[in-house]
Amino acid sequence: MDRASAYGAEGRRPRNKTSLSVDVALHDYLVAHSRESKVLEELRHVTAEAYPQAKGMQISPDQGAFMGWLVGTLRARRAIEVGVFTGYSSIVTAQALGPEGRLVACDADPRPLQIAQRFWEKAGVRDRVEVRVGPGRESLQALLDEPGHAGSYDFAFVDADKAGYPDYYKQLLQLVRPGGVIAFDNVLWKGRVTDPDTEDKHAQIFRKFNADLVADTRISLSILPVGDGLALCTKL
């Protein structure tokens, strides 16, 4: 079948039903209909006061609810997080892992980790979290170098320096088990990934990263318009 037959006379892909455009009102509705504990709600406010310039660095309650559901549905017990910030996503993950679960939380900046550790205590998950402070690549490589870690993790979440995503992906593919899921945040980058001529360096990074994920036959892939874009990679 030639391109014109597959995509129509003008060579464009036929348009099917599209996702909703989420405006402020609809996002507020999603947040209002997401389950969020009092501890997580308090953490959002504390983070906003401590880091007013870092708006958007913390996942929203609706994304948190989705991640908690995902980790629980996977029945995951071992997880890795690269990019902790003040701990919202790590609390969601650790809670979903259950009392026997273990989360390795990696972050290069110890300052927001102080807030994270305080709220891990409040959420009752501090004993499930192992903190590794330092560059993400070094922390993941240390895990790979230690016996018993390769191929043993059920879930990983990455929300760290965007230029590091390709390296994190390579390392995490070695750390998760077959059937394990790696989730990457921000992969739609404010919608700018649709512009092939963009000068936004992060958008350029994600255009290549997303294309590489689609081409990688070692995973199954779904990219969702959750938050700022969430790529879900299942290791085959």
Secondary structure, 3 states (H helix, E strand, C coil): CCHHHHHCCCCCCCCCCCCCCCCHHHHHHHHHCCCCCHHHHHHHHHHHHHCHHHCCCCCCHHHHHHHHHHHHHHCCCEEEEECCCCCHHHHHHHHHHCCCCEEEEEECCHHHHHHHHHHHHHHCCHHHEEEEECCHHHHHHHHHHCCCCCCCEEEEEECCCHHHHHHHHHHHHHHEEEEEEEEEECCCHHHHHHCCCCCCHHHHHHHHHHHHHHHCCCEEEEEECCCCCEEEEEEC
